[in-house]
Structures are given as structure tokens and as C-alpha cells.
Amino acid sequence: MAEGDNRSTNLLAAETASLEEQLQGWGEVMLMADKVLRWERAWFPPAIMGVISLVFLTIYYLDPSVLSGVSSFVMFLCLADYLVPILAPRIFGSNKWTTEQQQRFHEICSNLVKTRRRAVGWWRRLFTLKEEKPKMYFVAVTVSLAAVAWLGQQVHNLLLTYLIVTFLLLLPGLNQHGIILKYIGMAKREINKLLKQKEKKNE
């Protein structure tokens, strides 16, 4: 068991080191984005909401076709991939890179690797379920996709995308400040109260 844990730890460290090497040119930008997403200042959440709203209002106003939208998005990614490693050191000053910043950059890369592993793990579990319990897999996938299709029919595509993107970008800050845990705790207490009331009525 210990040998397996050591192997997993070593593999995680190797994957993290590889990702750090790949994203080295993005280090300063990632640290700045990390500060914004974790709400290190009180005005960061409204700023995030404002930027996202501006982007989606622009998309709504321009109303591009799917092909134009995808092409523009990929073009923006290519430009960022080319320009950020060149401009970031000049803007942020890579000579000021400290041990603390390097440690935080390492933590960010480690978290990204862990998130990727979780996603792959869920994907593998889905295929394991398909092999071991095909009927349950069929029902679960069909019901889930039908629910998503119904939701997509009820809510406008752009609005739904806006809500999803907003939630995902606010999620790190919500986690950092314990807001999600707070509301989950409140929901659990309310559910427990309802269950206790139901038990009393049954008695």
C-alpha cells in the first residue's frame, strides 16, 4: 500500500514538474489570475462579473455564427499563446520572481494536475459502470442527457453559457472564502430539521 502511495506521489510530482515547465512563460499571468480568482481584494468579484458581462454582451451584440465564434476564440488562444510568454516578463518583470511566487506557482500547477486526474478518474468510472452495470449506465446517461437537453431548451444558449462561465470563474473565490461550505452546511441543517419533523410525525 505504501509503495503504491509513493508511486502515486512520485507520478504526481513528475506530472507537476512537466506542467510547470510547459507553463513557465505563463507564470506571472497565472499568479495574477490566481489572486483575482481567489478574491484577494474586495473589488475582484465585481470586476470578474463586469468583464464576463462585457464579453457576453459583445458576443450578443455581434451575434457571430458558430463557425466565426469558434474561429475567433481559437485565434485569440493562438495569439495569447504566442504573445503572453514574450510580453509577460516585460510587464511583470521576471527578475522579481521570488521563492514565495515559485512556491505558489508550484501549488497552482499541482492543483491543475489533481483536477485533471479527477476528471480522468470520473471518466474511467463511467466506463467501468458501463462494463459492470450496463443497464444502470444506460438509464443514468439517458436521464442525465435528457435533463440537460430539457434545460438547454428552456434557457437561451448564450445565457446558459454566461451562467456556467460566471459560476466557474467565481468558484475558486467562493471556495477560498468558505461561502460554498457555509451554504452546504445550512442546507444540511435544514434537511436534518425536515427529517426530524417527519420522524416525529411518523411516531
Backbone as CSV, one residue per row, in Angstrom:
resi,resn,N_x,N_y,N_z,CA_x,CA_y,CA_z,C_x,C_y,C_z
1,MET,0.834,-1.205,0.000,0.000,0.000,0.000,0.868,1.255,0.000
2,ALA,1.899,1.257,0.873,2.811,2.398,0.967,3.568,2.585,-0.338
3,GLU,3.934,1.436,-0.953,4.659,1.506,-2.233,3.787,2.142,-3.312
4,GLY,2.509,1.780,-3.310,1.566,2.362,-4.270,1.394,3.853,-4.041
5,ASP,1.325,4.274,-2.746,1.206,5.705,-2.419,2.440,6.472,-2.869
6,ASN,3.627,5.879,-2.637,4.884,6.519,-3.064,4.935,6.672,-4.582
7,ARG,4.490,5.629,-5.277,4.489,5.671,-6.739,3.547,6.757,-7.244
8,SER,2.356,6.855,-6.608,1.383,7.870,-6.995,1.922,9.275,-6.717
9,THR,2.591,9.441,-5.569,3.171,10.729,-5.206,4.269,11.123,-6.189
10,ASN,5.124,10.157,-6.532,6.213,10.422,-7.487,5.666,10.784,-8.867
11,LEU,4.590,10.079,-9.269,3.968,10.354,-10.567,3.347,11.753,-10.575
12,LEU,2.699,12.114,-9.457,2.113,13.449,-9.325,3.193,14.523,-9.404
13,ALA,4.312,14.288,-8.718,5.423,15.249,-8.732,5.998,15.394,-10.142
14,ALA,6.122,14.271,-10.864,6.660,14.309,-12.229,5.723,15.060,-13.161
15,GLU,4.416,14.807,-13.043,3.436,15.484,-13.887,3.398,16.985,-13.582
16,THR,3.509,17.326,-12.288,3.519,18.737,-11.882,4.747,19.444,-12.441
17,ALA,5.909,18.799,-12.336,7.152,19.390,-12.864,7.059,19.598,-14.371
18,SER,6.466,18.632,-15.068,6.297,18.741,-16.517,5.378,19.901,-16.875
19,LEU,4.275,20.042,-16.123,3.337,21.133,-16.380,3.978,22.489,-16.070
20,GLU,4.760,22.551,-14.995,5.467,23.793,-14.658,6.384,24.218,-15.796
21,GLU,7.076,23.250,-16.370,7.994,23.547,-17.473,7.229,24.067,-18.692
22,GLN,6.062,23.457,-18.968,5.257,23.863,-20.123,4.670,25.267,-19.940
23,LEU,4.309,25.602,-18.691,3.626,26.874,-18.426,4.558,27.951,-17.873
24,GLN,5.860,27.739,-17.957,6.821,28.670,-17.369,6.628,30.088,-17.888
25,GLY,6.360,30.249,-19.176,6.149,31.570,-19.758,4.878,32.254,-19.278
26,TRP,3.952,31.466,-18.729,2.680,31.987,-18.240,2.693,32.219,-16.736
27,GLY,3.843,32.040,-16.083,3.914,32.088,-14.619,3.330,33.347,-14.003
28,GLU,3.787,34.516,-14.467,3.325,35.786,-13.885,1.826,35.986,-14.100
29,VAL,1.356,35.634,-15.295,-0.076,35.785,-15.608,-0.907,34.855,-14.731
30,MET,-0.425,33.625,-14.541,-1.162,32.657,-13.716,-1.231,33.113,-12.262
31,LEU,-0.145,33.687,-11.749,-0.153,34.188,-10.372,-1.134,35.342,-10.216
32,MET,-1.172,36.241,-11.208,-2.118,37.356,-11.163,-3.560,36.846,-11.253
33,ALA,-3.799,35.898,-12.163,-5.148,35.322,-12.305,-5.564,34.597,-11.026
34,ASP,-4.602,33.931,-10.386,-4.876,33.227,-9.131,-5.322,34.203,-8.049
35,LYS,-4.657,35.351,-7.970,-5.039,36.368,-6.982,-6.443,36.891,-7.236
36,VAL,-6.753,37.102,-8.519,-8.076,37.617,-8.875,-9.158,36.578,-8.583
37,LEU,-8.912,35.331,-8.998,-9.922,34.276,-8.834,-10.145,33.906,-7.368
38,ARG,-9.125,34.132,-6.516,-9.291,33.841,-5.075,-9.751,35.064,-4.284
39,TRP,-10.065,36.169,-4.992,-10.614,37.388,-4.392,-9.711,37.958,-3.300
40,GLU,-8.442,38.194,-3.629,-7.540,38.757,-2.632,-7.904,40.198,-2.293
41,ARG,-8.657,40.855,-3.161,-9.167,42.198,-2.869,-10.682,42.199,-3.037
42,ALA,-11.338,43.104,-2.301,-12.809,43.114,-2.253,-13.441,43.431,-3.607
43,TRP,-12.740,44.185,-4.465,-13.335,44.588,-5.737,-13.122,43.560,-6.854
44,PHE,-12.423,42.463,-6.579,-12.183,41.453,-7.619,-13.462,40.752,-8.097
45,PRO,-14.375,40.329,-7.192,-15.612,39.671,-7.684,-16.443,40.553,-8.621
46,PRO,-16.690,41.845,-8.260,-17.427,42.685,-9.221,-16.672,42.878,-10.534
47,ALA,-15.336,42.939,-10.457,-14.533,43.095,-11.679,-14.683,41.869,-12.581
48,ILE,-14.656,40.677,-11.982,-14.840,39.437,-12.748,-16.200,39.450,-13.432
49,MET,-17.238,39.786,-12.657,-18.599,39.828,-13.203,-18.699,40.853,-14.330
50,GLY,-18.054,42.012,-14.148,-18.104,43.063,-15.150,-17.444,42.650,-16.459
51,VAL,-16.263,42.032,-16.354,-15.538,41.596,-17.558,-16.318,40.516,-18.298
52,ILE,-16.827,39.528,-17.544,-17.599,38.444,-18.174,-18.844,39.009,-18.853
53,SER,-19.547,39.924,-18.166,-20.769,40.524,-18.727,-20.449,41.302,-19.999
54,LEU,-19.331,42.057,-19.983,-18.933,42.822,-21.168,-18.643,41.907,-22.357
55,VAL,-17.918,40.803,-22.081,-17.595,39.849,-23.156,-18.865,39.250,-23.744
56,PHE,-19.787,38.833,-22.885,-21.006,38.190,-23.376,-21.962,39.190,-24.032
57,LEU,-21.971,40.435,-23.562,-22.780,41.458,-24.228,-22.236,41.748,-25.633
58,THR,-20.899,41.737,-25.750,-20.275,41.929,-27.066,-20.658,40.796,-28.015
59,ILE,-20.603,39.556,-27.493,-20.986,38.398,-28.313,-22.453,38.494,-28.715
60,TYR,-23.304,38.908,-27.762,-24.739,39.053,-28.049,-24.975,40.127,-29.112
61,TYR,-24.232,41.234,-28.996,-24.406,42.335,-29.949,-23.926,41.941,-31.349
62,LEU,-22.753,41.308,-31.432,-22.191,40.927,-32.730,-22.925,39.748,-33.354
63,ASP,-23.475,38.864,-32.477,-24.221,37.683,-32.908,-23.476,36.902,-34.000
64,PRO,-22.234,36.428,-33.691,-21.477,35.713,-34.727,-22.051,34.316,-34.962
65,SER,-21.775,33.778,-36.133,-22.167,32.395,-36.401,-21.273,31.467,-35.571
66,VAL,-21.662,30.212,-35.491,-20.883,29.243,-34.702,-19.459,29.150,-35.241
67,LEU,-19.327,29.072,-36.558,-18.007,28.945,-37.178,-17.144,30.174,-36.901
68,SER,-17.738,31.367,-37.020,-16.995,32.603,-36.746,-16.599,32.688,-35.275
69,GLY,-17.510,32.304,-34.404,-17.234,32.339,-32.962,-16.100,31.404,-32.571
70,VAL,-16.155,30.170,-33.065,-15.107,29.190,-32.764,-13.769,29.635,-33.340
71,SER,-13.783,30.134,-34.577,-12.554,30.606,-35.229,-11.927,31.765,-34.453
72,SER,-12.764,32.712,-34.029,-12.266,33.870,-33.268,-11.685,33.433,-31.938
73,PHE,-12.362,32.503,-31.270,-11.891,32.012,-29.971,-10.535,31.315,-30.106
74,VAL,-10.410,30.436,-31.114,-9.146,29.719,-31.340,-8.042,30.693,-31.738
75,MET,-8.381,31.709,-32.549,-7.410,32.718,-32.941,-6.916,33.500,-31.720
76,PHE,-7.842,33.834,-30.807,-7.471,34.530,-29.577,-6.524,33.670,-28.734
77,LEU,-6.819,32.368,-28.627,-5.946,31.459,-27.874,-4.555,31.384,-28.492
78,CYS,-4.491,31.327,-29.829,-3.188,31.268,-30.521,-2.378,32.542,-30.292
79,LEU,-3.065,33.697,-30.367,-2.388,34.969,-30.112,-1.862,35.045,-28.680
80,ALA,-2.706,34.619,-27.726,-2.295,34.633,-26.324,-1.109,33.694,-26.094
81,ASP,-1.164,32.508,-26.716,-0.091,31.525,-26.566,1.234,32.059,-27.116
82,TYR,1.151,32.878,-28.157,2.365,33.433,-28.767,2.863,34.674,-28.018
83,LEU,1.918,35.578,-27.657,2.306,36.884,-27.120,2.581,36.895,-25.615
84,VAL,1.821,36.102,-24.843,1.966,36.154,-23.377,3.380,35.824,-22.912
85,PRO,4.010,34.719,-23.381,5.377,34.443,-22.918,6.387,35.536,-23.295
86,ILE,6.101,36.295,-24.369,7.005,37.369,-24.791,6.775,38.628,-23.957
87,LEU,5.509,39.001,-23.748,5.176,40.263,-23.095,5.159,40.186,-21.567
88,ALA,4.807,39.022,-21.011,4.665,38.904,-19.555,5.925,39.307,-18.788
89,PRO,7.134,38.820,-19.170,8.340,39.225,-18.415,8.587,40.733,-18.457
90,ARG,8.225,41.388,-19.573,8.432,42.831,-19.696,7.440,43.606,-18.839
91,ILE,6.201,43.085,-18.759,5.161,43.777,-17.988,5.356,43.560,-16.489
92,PHE,5.549,42.291,-16.089,5.619,41.956,-14.670,7.041,41.994,-14.110
93,GLY,8.047,41.837,-14.973,9.434,41.823,-14.503,9.803,40.498,-13.887
94,SER,10.239,39.544,-14.717,10.542,38.195,-14.231,11.747,38.170,-13.297
95,ASN,12.562,39.265,-13.292,13.706,39.295,-12.386,13.276,39.451,-10.924
96,LYS,11.986,39.790,-10.713,11.455,39.928,-9.355,10.802,38.632,-8.856
97,TRP,10.973,37.544,-9.599,10.369,36.251,-9.259,10.959,35.754,-7.940
98,THR,10.126,35.606,-6.911,10.608,35.238,-5.575,10.338,33.759,-5.290
99,THR,10.913,33.282,-4.183,10.685,31.897,-3.756,9.216,31.662,-3.437
100,GLU,8.587,32.667,-2.826,7.162,32.559,-2.492,6.315,32.434,-3.754
101,GLN,6.653,33.229,-4.780,5.923,33.145,-6.041,6.133,31.787,-6.712
102,GLN,7.364,31.281,-6.654,7.661,29.972,-7.235,6.875,28.873,-6.525
103,GLN,6.758,28.987,-5.197,6.008,28.006,-4.411,4.525,28.041,-4.783
104,ARG,3.979,29.259,-4.939,2.563,29.398,-5.302,2.319,28.864,-6.710
105,PHE,3.255,29.146,-7.623,3.154,28.635,-8.987,3.156,27.101,-8.984
106,HIS,4.004,26.513,-8.135,4.058,25.054,-7.998,2.717,24.512,-7.483
107,GLU,2.117,25.200,-6.500,0.831,24.777,-5.939,-0.275,24.839,-7.000
108,ILE,-0.252,25.904,-7.809,-1.260,26.047,-8.867,-1.143,24.900,-9.866
109,CYS,0.092,24.606,-10.300,0.311,23.511,-11.260,-0.101,22.171,-10.658
110,SER,0.217,21.978,-9.376,-0.161,20.736,-8.690,-1.681,20.593,-8.640
111,ASN,-2.392,21.688,-8.354,-3.858,21.667,-8.319,-4.451,21.377,-9.700
112,LEU,-3.822,21.927,-10.744,-4.286,21.655,-12.109,-4.124,20.178,-12.463
113,VAL,-2.991,19.597,-12.064,-2.749,18.169,-12.320,-3.761,17.315,-11.558
114,LYS,-4.035,17.671,-10.299,-5.009,16.919,-9.499,-6.409,17.016,-10.097
115,THR,-6.765,18.203,-10.597,-8.078,18.384,-11.228,-8.193,17.535,-12.488
116,ARG,-7.121,17.512,-13.284,-7.115,16.684,-14.495,-7.247,15.206,-14.127
117,ARG,-6.563,14.793,-13.065,-6.649,13.395,-12.618,-8.058,13.038,-12.168
118,ARG,-8.710,13.980,-11.449,-10.086,13.722,-11.004,-11.022,13.552,-12.200
119,ALA,-10.850,14.424,-13.203,-11.692,14.347,-14.404,-11.490,13.014,-15.119
120,VAL,-10.227,12.593,-15.252,-9.923,11.299,-15.894,-10.490,10.159,-15.057
121,GLY,-10.396,10.292,-13.729,-10.933,9.269,-12.831,-12.439,9.096,-12.987
122,TRP,-13.168,10.226,-13.088,-14.620,10.160,-13.289,-14.955,9.536,-14.637
123,TRP,-14.175,9.865,-15.653,-14.382,9.304,-16.990,-14.185,7.788,-16.966
124,ARG,-13.148,7.331,-16.265,-12.882,5.890,-16.164,-13.976,5.180,-15.371
125,ARG,-14.474,5.847,-14.310,-15.561,5.253,-13.524,-16.801,5.061,-14.380
126,LEU,-17.036,6.023,-15.273,-18.196,5.917,-16.162,-18.087,4.685,-17.061
127,PHE,-16.891,4.452,-17.599,-16.698,3.287,-18.466,-16.701,1.987,-17.659
128,THR,-16.229,2.046,-16.412,-16.303,0.875,-15.535,-17.759,0.531,-15.259
129,LEU,-18.577,1.569,-15.007,-20.011,1.360,-14.789,-20.655,0.748,-16.029
130,LYS,-20.222,1.200,-17.221,-20.760,0.663,-18.471,-20.471,-0.823,-18.604
131,GLU,-19.269,-1.241,-18.202,-18.881,-2.651,-18.310,-19.542,-3.514,-17.244
132,GLU,-19.609,-2.978,-15.996,-20.107,-3.789,-14.881,-21.633,-3.754,-14.754
133,LYS,-22.230,-2.572,-14.984,-23.684,-2.432,-14.855,-24.232,-1.664,-16.062
134,PRO,-24.328,-2.336,-17.212,-24.742,-1.632,-18.444,-26.133,-1.013,-18.369
135,LYS,-27.074,-1.669,-17.675,-28.435,-1.124,-17.579,-28.447,0.178,-16.780
136,MET,-27.744,0.168,-15.634,-27.670,1.376,-14.808,-26.980,2.507,-15.577
137,TYR,-25.929,2.135,-16.318,-25.202,3.124,-17.136,-26.142,3.740,-18.172
138,PHE,-26.901,2.892,-18.843,-27.827,3.356,-19.883,-28.866,4.308,-19.301
139,VAL,-29.470,3.919,-18.174,-30.509,4.745,-17.547,-29.913,6.078,-17.070
140,ALA,-28.758,6.015,-16.393,-28.138,7.225,-15.840,-27.757,8.210,-16.946
141,VAL,-27.126,7.699,-18.004,-26.699,8.571,-19.105,-27.905,9.145,-19.838
142,THR,-28.911,8.313,-20.104,-30.104,8.775,-20.821,-30.844,9.851,-20.028
143,VAL,-31.059,9.607,-18.738,-31.770,10.584,-17.892,-30.971,11.887,-17.795
144,SER,-29.658,11.772,-17.589,-28.807,12.977,-17.468,-28.840,13.804,-18.749
145,LEU,-28.663,13.151,-19.892,-28.653,13.874,-21.162,-30.026,14.459,-21.488
146,ALA,-31.089,13.742,-21.122,-32.439,14.262,-21.340,-32.676,15.515,-20.488
147,ALA,-32.187,15.499,-19.240,-32.322,16.662,-18.352,-31.548,17.858,-18.903
148,VAL,-30.332,17.608,-19.398,-29.518,18.681,-19.984,-30.194,19.233,-21.237
149,ALA,-30.737,18.335,-22.073,-31.434,18.766,-23.293,-32.653,19.612,-22.952
150,TRP,-33.407,19.212,-21.921,-34.578,19.979,-21.491,-34.167,21.353,-20.987
151,LEU,-33.090,21.401,-20.184,-32.591,22.673,-19.654,-32.130,23.589,-20.785
152,GLY,-31.436,23.009,-21.774,-30.983,23.780,-22.924,-32.140,24.331,-23.736
153,GLN,-33.269,23.617,-23.742,-34.453,24.067,-24.469,-35.160,25.206,-23.733
154,GLN,-35.086,25.196,-22.393,-35.783,26.196,-21.581,-35.011,27.510,-21.477
155,VAL,-33.672,27.422,-21.478,-32.828,28.599,-21.263,-32.046,28.884,-22.543
156,HIS,-31.920,30.159,-22.891,-31.182,30.563,-24.092,-29.720,30.113,-23.976
157,ASN,-29.168,29.642,-25.109,-27.802,29.109,-25.118,-26.779,30.079,-24.538
158,LEU,-26.839,31.336,-24.971,-25.852,32.326,-24.536,-25.997,32.622,-23.049
159,LEU,-27.239,32.719,-22.570,-27.478,32.966,-21.148,-26.965,31.791,-20.314
160,LEU,-27.238,30.576,-20.772,-26.780,29.382,-20.051,-25.254,29.329,-20.006
161,THR,-24.608,29.633,-21.131,-23.142,29.666,-21.175,-22.609,30.741,-20.243
162,TYR,-23.253,31.896,-20.232,-22.854,33.009,-19.347,-22.916,32.587,-17.883
163,LEU,-24.018,31.928,-17.489,-24.183,31.483,-16.098,-23.127,30.447,-15.717
164,ILE,-22.841,29.501,-16.635,-21.847,28.459,-16.360,-20.455,29.059,-16.217
165,VAL,-20.069,29.943,-17.164,-18.746,30.569,-17.125,-18.596,31.423,-15.865
166,THR,-19.639,32.190,-15.537,-19.603,33.034,-14.335,-19.415,32.189,-13.086
167,PHE,-20.184,31.103,-12.977,-20.074,30.231,-11.806,-18.674,29.620,-11.700
168,LEU,-18.132,29.136,-12.822,-16.807,28.503,-12.807,-15.708,29.491,-12.417
169,LEU,-15.822,30.746,-12.879,-14.794,31.737,-12.550,-14.936,32.270,-11.122
170,LEU,-16.142,32.219,-10.566,-16.342,32.649,-9.180,-16.103,31.518,-8.179
171,LEU,-16.083,30.280,-8.664,-15.951,29.109,-7.790,-14.696,29.120,-6.914
172,PRO,-13.491,29.441,-7.469,-12.299,29.455,-6.582,-12.439,30.433,-5.421
173,GLY,-12.997,31.619,-5.691,-13.191,32.605,-4.627,-14.239,32.159,-3.616
174,LEU,-15.309,31.546,-4.108,-16.341,31.028,-3.208,-15.771,29.955,-2.286
175,ASN,-14.919,29.096,-2.846,-14.257,28.065,-2.026,-13.275,28.679,-1.038
176,GLN,-12.485,29.640,-1.502,-11.457,30.269,-0.683,-12.056,30.954,0.548
177,HIS,-13.218,31.582,0.359,-13.847,32.327,1.452,-14.885,31.502,2.217
178,GLY,-14.976,30.213,1.904,-15.848,29.309,2.655,-17.327,29.528,2.443
179,ILE,-17.695,30.229,1.378,-19.108,30.544,1.134,-19.888,29.300,0.753
180,ILE,-19.294,28.442,-0.093,-19.977,27.214,-0.515,-20.207,26.287,0.672
181,LEU,-19.147,26.114,1.500,-19.285,25.250,2.680,-20.341,25.789,3.634
182,LYS,-20.411,27.106,3.754,-21.400,27.738,4.629,-22.819,27.383,4.184
183,TYR,-23.097,27.525,2.889,-24.449,27.257,2.381,-24.764,25.761,2.337
184,ILE,-23.722,24.940,2.099,-23.932,23.486,2.164,-24.299,23.088,3.586
185,GLY,-23.607,23.683,4.573,-23.916,23.421,5.988,-25.333,23.839,6.334
186,MET,-25.757,25.023,5.836,-27.124,25.497,6.084,-28.143,24.550,5.471
187,ALA,-27.868,24.085,4.237,-28.784,23.157,3.561,-28.886,21.839,4.327
188,LYS,-27.734,21.335,4.815,-27.737,20.091,5.587,-28.561,20.235,6.867
189,ARG,-28.408,21.391,7.550,-29.177,21.616,8.788,-30.675,21.646,8.511
190,GLU,-31.057,22.300,7.409,-32.482,22.374,7.060,-33.039,20.993,6.716
191,ILE,-32.239,20.205,5.983,-32.667,18.843,5.625,-32.815,17.991,6.878
192,ASN,-31.868,18.107,7.820,-31.946,17.362,9.078,-33.178,17.758,9.884
193,LYS,-33.495,19.064,9.887,-34.696,19.516,10.594,-35.957,18.899,9.988
194,LEU,-36.013,18.896,8.647,-37.177,18.321,7.968,-37.306,16.831,8.252
195,LEU,-36.153,16.125,8.253,-36.169,14.681,8.532,-36.627,14.400,9.960
196,LYS,-36.171,15.233,10.913,-36.586,15.053,12.310,-38.057,15.316,12.480
197,GLN,-38.569,16.361,11.806,-40.006,16.671,11.879,-40.829,15.517,11.295
198,LYS,-40.335,14.929,10.207,-41.038,13.820,9.582,-41.056,12.596,10.505
199,GLU,-39.906,12.350,11.184,-39.829,11.223,12.115,-40.804,11.411,13.282
200,LYS,-40.908,12.657,13.785,-41.839,12.943,14.890,-43.289,12.717,14.478
201,LYS,-43.602,13.126,13.224,-44.965,12.924,12.724,-45.289,11.440,12.576
202,ASN,-44.298,10.684,12.132,-44.492,9.237,11.967,-44.665,8.550,13.300
203,GLU,-44.027,9.055,14.349,-44.176,8.467,15.689,-45.566,8.748,16.259
